[in-house]
Amino acid sequence: MNLIARVTMVVAVVLAAAIVCQPVSAAGIAVGPSSQTIENALRGGSFERSLTIFNPSDMGFDVVLKTEGSAKDWIKFSAIDGSEEIQKVYAPKKGQIPVLLRVKVPDDAANDRYTAKVVVETVPGEKVPGSVGMVLQATSALEITVTDVEKVSGEVTSIVVRDTEVDIPLGVEVGFKNTGNVVVTPEITAVISRDGTVIDTISEAKTPVRPTFTERIVVHWPNEGLAAGTYQADVTVSLRGAVLAEEGRTFAILPLGSLTRQGELTDLGYEGALTVGKPIKITGLFKNSGSIATRARLSGEVYRGGSLVDVISGDEMTVLVFSENPLTAYYTPKEPGEYTMKTCAVFEGKTTDSKDMVFTVQPDSSGLSLPLSPVPVIAALAFIGLFAAGRRNRENR
């Protein structure tokens, strides 16, 4: 081999190595889990499963959610909090996005095994770096067995009894998961005692739980007229007569004001037509971040043109520890124009930071806004009378 051939070969090898060693920013998409099952699904039942979409690439992009198979029409997608139905989500770069898969079995579905395939793919025609013009796709399989046999079962995931204060109701909190295929209502019983002497017994079965759902159920004990001290709550959770859990919890009744009250107004909005004379429903979301159940209400000031024109105040509601509850109030604007509403939550003598909301109220166009003047009415009647008299004179001729 001559020198030129040798040099050419070396150059070719070096170039090939350089090409192979170049970093590649490949696009991809994945969904997990790859398969799921719903066993003993009763006709007409509703079920939920979660999916996670993974995007390992260096750029975020939209993905479309579709279904295939015999059960494809039974499936809807929503945000993980169940707030709204969706058909497309944004997958962040090198990130993941959870999606809620909601299944509704038709009332007329026959007993059988049904399948569906969830297809997650990039939007056709949308440029995704590293995909070389291809539509990226991932799938997850779902198998549903429909039966007409009721399966009643449940699981107690937690029992919590927190300290309270004198004359402040005690909350017995039970986490319950419905592992069957029909709606069930667990019964919760708590026997309250002190120093081995039973003081009171409470029992409640009011909260229905749908199949596959987990609910936090709270039963309140009034706790009226009892002294501060250490108490015992023996909690039993039953389902249609079968005991699922029996556990004891010690708690304290403390002097009033011992526990921390803390909260915040996390959201504020309104519903209704912004029209003079029409009521608006104001809703604020209150988060109880303290260590005891708290009574809270909405309170606000209404400004128009920079001047205070009215105040609002809603009804009090009890918000449990670590819970978020909507608080409501109503306001009826009396004049058109731009309004500013400064709203806060009032709880146990404290107030949250204020949230402002600006809206424009339109005049009421459903009827006449001004009373009818008698002058044009009289003139119109006179004109009609003259017209009628002239017509009679012409007919007499």
C-alpha positions as CSV (number, residue, x, y, z in Angstrom):
1,M,0.0,0.0,0.0
2,N,1.5,3.4,-1.0
3,L,1.8,6.4,1.2
4,I,-1.2,8.2,-0.3
5,A,-3.5,5.2,0.3
6,R,-2.3,4.9,3.8
7,V,-3.0,8.6,4.6
8,T,-6.4,8.3,3.0
9,M,-7.3,5.3,5.1
10,V,-6.2,7.0,8.3
11,V,-8.2,10.1,7.5
12,A,-11.3,8.0,6.8
13,V,-11.0,6.2,10.1
14,V,-10.5,9.4,12.0
15,L,-13.6,11.0,10.4
16,A,-15.7,8.0,11.0
17,A,-14.7,8.0,14.7
18,A,-15.5,11.7,15.0
19,I,-18.9,11.1,13.5
20,V,-19.7,8.2,15.8
21,C,-18.5,10.1,18.9
22,Q,-20.7,13.2,18.3
23,P,-23.3,13.7,21.0
24,V,-26.8,13.0,19.9
25,S,-29.8,14.8,21.3
26,A,-32.4,12.2,20.6
27,A,-36.1,12.8,21.2
28,G,-38.3,10.2,22.9
29,I,-41.5,9.7,24.8
30,A,-42.7,7.0,27.2
31,V,-45.8,6.3,29.3
32,G,-46.1,4.2,32.5
33,P,-47.3,1.9,33.7
34,S,-47.2,-0.1,30.4
35,S,-50.4,-2.1,31.4
36,Q,-53.2,-1.9,34.0
37,T,-56.2,-4.0,34.9
38,I,-59.6,-3.4,36.4
39,E,-61.1,-6.6,37.7
40,N,-64.8,-7.2,38.6
41,A,-66.0,-3.9,37.2
42,L,-69.7,-3.6,37.8
43,R,-71.9,-2.3,35.0
44,G,-72.4,1.5,35.4
45,G,-69.4,1.7,37.7
46,S,-66.8,4.5,37.5
47,F,-63.1,3.8,38.0
48,E,-59.8,5.8,37.9
49,R,-56.3,5.0,37.0
50,S,-53.2,7.3,36.7
51,L,-50.7,7.5,33.9
52,T,-47.4,9.3,33.8
53,I,-45.9,10.6,30.5
54,F,-42.1,10.9,30.4
55,N,-40.1,13.2,28.1
56,P,-36.4,12.5,28.2
57,S,-35.5,15.0,25.5
58,D,-34.0,18.5,25.8
59,M,-37.2,20.3,24.7
60,G,-40.8,20.3,25.9
61,F,-43.6,19.6,23.5
62,D,-47.4,18.9,23.4
63,V,-48.6,15.3,23.3
64,V,-52.1,14.1,22.2
65,L,-54.0,11.4,24.2
66,K,-56.0,8.9,22.2
67,T,-57.6,5.5,22.8
68,E,-58.1,2.3,20.8
69,G,-59.8,-1.0,21.3
70,S,-63.2,-2.4,22.4
71,A,-63.4,-0.2,25.5
72,K,-62.0,3.0,23.9
73,D,-65.3,5.0,24.3
74,W,-65.4,4.3,28.0
75,I,-62.2,6.3,28.7
76,K,-61.8,10.0,29.3
77,F,-58.7,11.9,30.4
78,S,-58.4,14.7,32.9
79,A,-55.8,16.6,34.9
80,I,-54.6,14.7,37.9
81,D,-56.8,16.7,40.2
82,G,-59.9,15.8,38.1
83,S,-60.6,19.5,37.4
84,E,-61.1,19.3,33.7
85,E,-61.3,16.9,30.8
86,I,-58.3,17.1,28.5
87,Q,-57.1,15.6,25.1
88,K,-53.7,17.1,25.0
89,V,-51.0,17.9,27.6
90,Y,-47.6,19.6,27.6
91,A,-44.6,17.3,28.4
92,P,-41.8,19.4,29.9
93,K,-38.2,18.8,28.8
94,K,-36.5,16.0,30.8
95,G,-39.6,15.8,32.9
96,Q,-42.9,14.0,33.4
97,I,-46.6,14.9,33.6
98,P,-49.3,12.8,35.4
99,V,-52.7,12.3,33.8
100,L,-55.9,10.8,35.3
101,L,-57.6,8.1,33.2
102,R,-61.3,7.9,34.0
103,V,-63.3,4.8,33.0
104,K,-67.1,4.7,33.0
105,V,-68.5,1.2,32.2
106,P,-71.8,1.4,30.3
107,D,-75.0,0.2,32.0
108,D,-75.7,-2.2,29.1
109,A,-72.1,-3.7,28.9
110,A,-72.2,-7.5,28.8
111,N,-70.1,-9.7,31.1
112,D,-66.8,-10.0,29.3
113,R,-63.2,-9.0,29.2
114,Y,-62.6,-5.7,27.3
115,T,-59.3,-4.1,26.2
116,A,-58.2,-0.6,25.4
117,K,-54.9,0.9,24.4
118,V,-54.0,4.4,25.4
119,V,-51.9,6.1,22.7
120,V,-49.7,9.0,23.7
121,E,-48.1,10.7,20.7
122,T,-46.6,14.0,19.6
123,V,-48.7,16.4,17.5
124,P,-48.5,15.5,13.8
125,G,-46.6,18.2,11.9
126,E,-45.1,19.7,15.0
127,K,-41.3,19.9,14.9
128,V,-39.7,17.9,17.8
129,P,-35.9,18.2,17.9
130,G,-34.2,14.8,17.4
131,S,-37.3,13.1,16.1
132,V,-36.2,13.4,12.4
133,G,-39.7,14.5,11.4
134,M,-41.3,11.4,12.9
135,V,-44.3,11.2,15.2
136,L,-43.2,9.9,18.6
137,Q,-45.5,7.5,20.2
138,A,-45.9,5.4,23.3
139,T,-48.7,3.1,24.5
140,S,-50.2,1.7,27.7
141,A,-52.7,-1.3,27.7
142,L,-55.8,-1.5,29.9
143,E,-57.9,-4.6,30.5
144,I,-61.4,-4.4,32.0
145,T,-63.4,-7.4,33.3
146,V,-67.1,-6.6,33.5
147,T,-69.2,-8.6,35.9
148,D,-72.6,-8.4,37.5
149,V,-71.4,-9.8,40.8
150,E,-71.1,-7.3,43.6
151,K,-67.8,-7.2,45.4
152,V,-68.0,-5.3,48.7
153,S,-64.6,-4.7,50.2
154,G,-62.6,-1.8,51.7
155,E,-59.3,-1.0,53.4
156,V,-58.6,1.5,56.2
157,T,-55.5,3.4,55.3
158,S,-55.3,5.6,58.4
159,I,-57.0,6.6,61.7
160,V,-56.0,10.0,63.1
161,V,-57.3,11.7,66.3
162,R,-55.6,15.1,66.9
163,D,-55.6,17.1,70.1
164,T,-58.3,19.7,70.6
165,E,-59.4,22.5,73.0
166,V,-62.1,22.9,75.5
167,D,-65.5,23.1,73.8
168,I,-63.9,22.7,70.3
169,P,-65.3,19.6,68.5
170,L,-62.9,16.7,68.2
171,G,-62.3,15.3,64.7
172,V,-61.9,11.6,64.2
173,E,-60.3,11.2,60.7
174,V,-60.4,7.9,58.9
175,G,-58.8,7.2,55.5
176,F,-60.9,4.6,53.6
177,K,-60.2,3.0,50.3
178,N,-63.0,1.2,48.4
179,T,-61.4,-1.9,47.0
180,G,-64.7,-3.4,45.7
181,N,-66.8,-2.7,42.6
182,V,-69.8,-0.9,44.2
183,V,-70.4,2.3,46.1
184,V,-70.1,1.6,49.8
185,T,-70.6,3.7,53.0
186,P,-68.3,2.7,55.9
187,E,-69.6,3.1,59.4
188,I,-67.2,4.8,61.9
189,T,-67.7,4.4,65.7
190,A,-65.6,6.1,68.3
191,V,-65.9,5.3,72.1
192,I,-64.6,8.2,74.2
193,S,-63.3,7.5,77.6
194,R,-61.1,8.9,80.4
195,D,-59.3,6.9,83.1
196,G,-61.2,3.8,81.9
197,T,-64.6,5.3,82.2
198,V,-66.7,5.7,79.0
199,I,-67.9,9.3,78.5
200,D,-69.6,9.1,75.2
201,T,-70.0,7.1,71.9
202,I,-70.4,8.5,68.4
203,S,-71.3,6.6,65.3
204,E,-71.8,7.8,61.7
205,A,-72.2,6.3,58.2
206,K,-72.9,9.2,55.9
207,T,-70.0,9.3,53.3
208,P,-70.4,7.1,50.2
209,V,-67.1,6.1,48.5
210,R,-66.9,5.0,44.9
211,P,-64.9,2.0,43.7
212,T,-61.1,2.5,43.7
213,F,-61.5,5.8,45.4
214,T,-59.9,6.8,48.7
215,E,-61.7,9.3,50.9
216,R,-60.8,11.0,54.2
217,I,-63.9,10.7,56.4
218,V,-64.2,12.9,59.5
219,V,-66.6,12.2,62.4
220,H,-67.0,15.0,64.9
221,W,-67.4,14.6,68.7
222,P,-69.0,17.7,70.3
223,N,-66.7,17.9,73.4
224,E,-68.9,20.2,75.3
225,G,-68.4,21.0,79.0
226,L,-65.5,18.7,79.5
227,A,-62.4,19.6,81.5
228,A,-58.9,19.7,80.0
229,G,-57.0,16.5,80.3
230,T,-56.0,13.2,78.5
231,Y,-58.6,11.1,76.9
232,Q,-58.9,7.9,74.9
233,A,-60.8,7.3,71.6
234,D,-61.4,3.6,70.6
235,V,-62.2,3.7,66.9
236,T,-64.0,1.0,64.9
237,V,-64.5,1.0,61.1
238,S,-67.1,-1.4,59.7
239,L,-68.5,-2.2,56.3
240,R,-71.9,-3.8,56.1
241,G,-71.4,-5.4,59.5
242,A,-67.9,-6.6,58.9
243,V,-65.2,-4.9,61.1
244,L,-62.3,-3.7,59.0
245,A,-60.2,-2.0,61.8
246,E,-60.2,-1.4,65.5
247,E,-57.6,0.9,67.0
248,G,-57.2,3.1,70.0
249,R,-55.9,6.7,70.0
250,T,-54.9,8.9,73.0
251,F,-55.6,12.7,72.7
252,A,-55.7,15.7,74.8
253,I,-58.3,18.4,75.5
254,L,-56.3,21.6,76.1
255,P,-57.2,25.0,77.5
256,L,-58.8,27.3,74.9
257,G,-56.2,29.1,72.8
258,S,-53.4,26.5,73.3
259,L,-53.3,25.3,69.7
260,T,-52.1,27.4,66.8
261,R,-54.6,28.9,64.3
262,Q,-53.2,29.6,60.9
263,G,-54.6,29.9,57.4
264,E,-54.5,31.5,54.1
265,L,-56.8,32.5,51.2
266,T,-55.3,30.6,48.3
267,D,-57.8,31.5,45.5
268,L,-60.6,34.0,44.7
269,G,-63.2,34.1,41.9
270,Y,-66.8,34.9,41.1
271,E,-69.8,33.5,39.3
272,G,-72.8,35.3,37.8
273,A,-73.6,38.0,35.3
274,L,-71.8,41.3,35.9
275,T,-75.0,43.3,35.6
276,V,-76.6,45.9,37.8
277,G,-79.1,44.3,40.1
278,K,-77.9,40.8,39.6
279,P,-76.2,39.0,42.5
280,I,-72.6,37.7,42.1
281,K,-71.3,34.7,44.0
282,I,-67.9,35.3,45.5
283,T,-65.8,32.1,46.3
284,G,-62.5,32.0,48.1
285,L,-60.5,28.9,48.9
286,F,-59.3,28.8,52.5
287,K,-56.4,26.6,53.5
288,N,-56.2,25.6,57.2
289,S,-52.5,25.2,58.0
290,G,-52.9,25.4,61.7
291,S,-53.1,22.6,64.3
292,I,-56.8,22.7,65.1
293,A,-60.1,22.9,63.1
294,T,-60.9,26.5,62.4
295,R,-64.1,28.5,61.7
296,A,-63.6,30.9,58.8
297,R,-65.7,33.2,56.7
298,L,-65.1,35.6,53.7
299,S,-65.0,39.3,54.4
300,G,-64.4,42.1,51.9
301,E,-64.6,45.8,50.9
302,V,-66.1,46.9,47.6
303,Y,-64.8,50.0,45.8
304,R,-66.1,51.8,42.8
305,G,-64.1,54.7,41.3
306,G,-61.7,54.5,44.3
307,S,-64.6,55.1,46.8
308,L,-65.8,52.5,49.3
309,V,-69.4,51.6,48.3
310,D,-70.2,48.4,50.2
311,V,-68.9,45.5,52.3
312,I,-69.5,41.8,52.0
313,S,-69.5,39.0,54.6
314,G,-70.2,35.3,54.2
315,D,-71.3,32.5,56.5
316,E,-68.8,30.8,58.8
317,M,-67.6,27.3,58.0
318,T,-65.5,24.8,59.9
319,V,-62.3,24.0,58.0
320,L,-60.5,20.9,59.2
321,V,-56.8,20.7,59.8
322,F,-54.7,20.5,56.6
323,S,-57.9,20.9,54.5
324,E,-59.0,23.5,51.9
325,N,-62.6,24.5,51.8
326,P,-64.5,27.1,49.6
327,L,-65.9,30.1,51.5
328,T,-68.7,32.0,49.8
329,A,-70.3,35.4,50.0
330,Y,-72.8,37.3,47.7
331,Y,-72.8,40.9,46.4
332,T,-75.4,42.7,44.2
333,P,-74.0,45.8,42.4
334,K,-76.3,48.8,42.3
335,E,-74.5,50.9,39.6
336,P,-72.5,50.2,36.4
337,G,-68.8,50.8,36.3
338,E,-65.5,49.2,37.3
339,Y,-65.3,47.7,40.7
340,T,-62.4,46.5,42.9
341,M,-63.1,44.0,45.7
342,K,-60.6,43.5,48.4
343,T,-61.3,40.2,50.1
344,C,-59.8,38.2,53.0
345,A,-60.7,35.3,55.2
346,V,-61.5,36.0,58.9
347,F,-60.8,33.1,61.2
348,E,-60.8,32.9,65.0
349,G,-60.1,36.6,65.3
350,K,-57.3,36.6,62.6
351,T,-57.4,37.6,59.0
352,T,-55.5,36.4,56.0
353,D,-53.7,38.6,53.5
354,S,-56.1,40.4,51.2
355,K,-56.7,39.4,47.6
356,D,-58.0,41.9,45.0
357,M,-60.4,41.2,42.3
358,V,-61.4,43.8,39.6
359,F,-64.5,43.5,37.4
360,T,-66.7,45.7,35.3
361,V,-70.5,45.9,35.8
362,Q,-72.8,46.6,32.9
363,P,-76.2,48.4,33.0
364,D,-79.3,46.3,33.1
365,S,-80.7,46.4,29.6
366,S,-83.7,44.1,30.2
367,G,-86.1,47.0,30.7
368,L,-86.4,50.8,30.5
369,S,-83.9,52.5,32.6
370,L,-85.8,55.8,32.9
371,P,-89.5,56.4,33.8
372,L,-91.7,57.4,30.8
373,S,-92.3,61.2,30.8
374,P,-96.0,62.2,30.7
375,V,-95.3,65.0,28.1
376,P,-94.6,62.7,25.1
377,V,-97.5,60.5,26.2
378,I,-99.9,63.4,26.1
379,A,-98.6,64.6,22.8
380,A,-98.9,61.2,21.3
381,L,-102.5,60.9,22.5
382,A,-103.4,64.3,21.1
383,F,-101.9,63.4,17.7
384,I,-103.9,60.2,17.6
385,G,-107.1,62.1,18.5
386,L,-106.5,64.7,15.7
387,F,-105.7,61.9,13.2
388,A,-109.0,60.1,14.1
389,A,-111.0,63.4,13.9
390,G,-109.6,64.2,10.4
391,R,-110.4,60.8,9.2
392,R,-114.0,61.1,10.3
393,N,-114.3,64.4,8.6
394,R,-113.1,63.0,5.3
395,E,-115.5,60.1,5.5
396,N,-118.5,62.5,6.2
397,R,-117.6,64.3,3.0
